[in-house]
Amino acid sequence: MLILTRKPGQIIKIQPAADLPLTTPVGALFAEGPIEIVVQKIHGQQVRIGIQAHDKLLILREELEESGSLPNTSQAAS
């Protein structure tokens, strides 16, 4: 499970990993279950959430995508 802390207006993106063939059926990404999002903590203007998804889905903070520093793994850390 990936744990992220977000402030109001900040974005989390979930997209296919770069090595996932575009012909992969959507059902294959959900064969092991749905994407789960769990609110773990709320502190003032910050929300700490956990995200569990198929390892071929890339989960990243929008600012990482914008800066061009995408991780080499299938799930990005906070």
C-alpha positions as CSV (number, residue, x, y, z in Angstrom):
1,M,0.0,0.0,0.0
2,L,1.3,3.4,-1.0
3,I,0.8,6.2,1.7
4,L,0.6,9.8,0.6
5,T,-0.2,13.0,2.4
6,R,-2.1,15.6,0.4
7,K,-3.2,19.2,1.1
8,P,-6.3,20.9,-0.4
9,G,-5.9,21.2,-4.2
10,Q,-3.1,18.7,-4.6
11,I,-3.6,15.9,-7.0
12,I,-2.9,12.2,-7.1
13,K,-2.9,10.5,-10.6
14,I,-3.4,6.8,-11.2
15,Q,-2.4,5.7,-14.7
16,P,-1.0,2.7,-16.6
17,A,2.7,2.0,-16.0
18,A,4.9,2.7,-18.9
19,D,5.6,-1.0,-19.5
20,L,1.9,-2.0,-19.6
21,P,0.9,-2.9,-23.1
22,L,-2.0,-0.8,-24.4
23,T,-3.8,-4.0,-25.4
24,T,-4.1,-5.2,-21.7
25,P,-7.7,-5.7,-20.9
26,V,-9.0,-3.5,-18.1
27,G,-10.4,-6.6,-16.4
28,A,-6.8,-7.8,-16.0
29,L,-5.9,-4.8,-13.8
30,F,-8.8,-5.6,-11.5
31,A,-8.5,-9.4,-11.4
32,E,-6.9,-9.2,-7.9
33,G,-9.5,-6.7,-6.7
34,P,-10.5,-3.1,-6.9
35,I,-8.3,0.0,-6.3
36,E,-8.7,0.7,-2.6
37,I,-8.3,4.2,-1.1
38,V,-8.2,4.5,2.7
39,V,-8.2,7.7,4.6
40,Q,-5.7,7.1,7.4
41,K,-5.5,10.5,9.1
42,I,-6.8,14.0,8.9
43,H,-4.7,16.7,10.5
44,G,-5.7,20.3,9.9
45,Q,-5.5,20.9,6.1
46,Q,-3.7,17.6,5.4
47,V,-5.2,14.2,4.6
48,R,-3.1,11.0,4.8
49,I,-4.4,8.3,2.5
50,G,-3.3,4.8,1.6
51,I,-3.8,3.5,-2.0
52,Q,-3.7,-0.2,-2.9
53,A,-3.8,-1.0,-6.7
54,H,-2.5,-3.4,-9.2
55,D,1.3,-3.2,-9.6
56,K,0.9,-2.2,-13.3
57,L,-0.9,1.0,-12.3
58,L,1.3,4.0,-11.6
59,I,0.3,6.1,-8.6
60,L,2.0,9.4,-8.4
61,R,1.8,12.9,-7.1
62,E,1.0,15.4,-9.8
63,E,4.1,17.5,-9.0
64,L,6.4,14.5,-9.7
65,E,4.8,14.1,-13.2
66,E,5.2,17.8,-13.9
67,S,8.8,17.9,-12.8
68,G,9.7,15.0,-15.0
69,S,11.0,12.9,-12.2
70,L,8.9,9.9,-12.6
71,P,10.0,6.8,-10.6
72,N,11.3,3.6,-12.2
73,T,8.9,1.5,-10.1
74,S,5.2,0.9,-10.8
75,Q,4.1,2.8,-7.7
76,A,5.6,6.2,-6.6
77,A,6.4,7.1,-3.1
78,S,5.3,10.2,-1.3
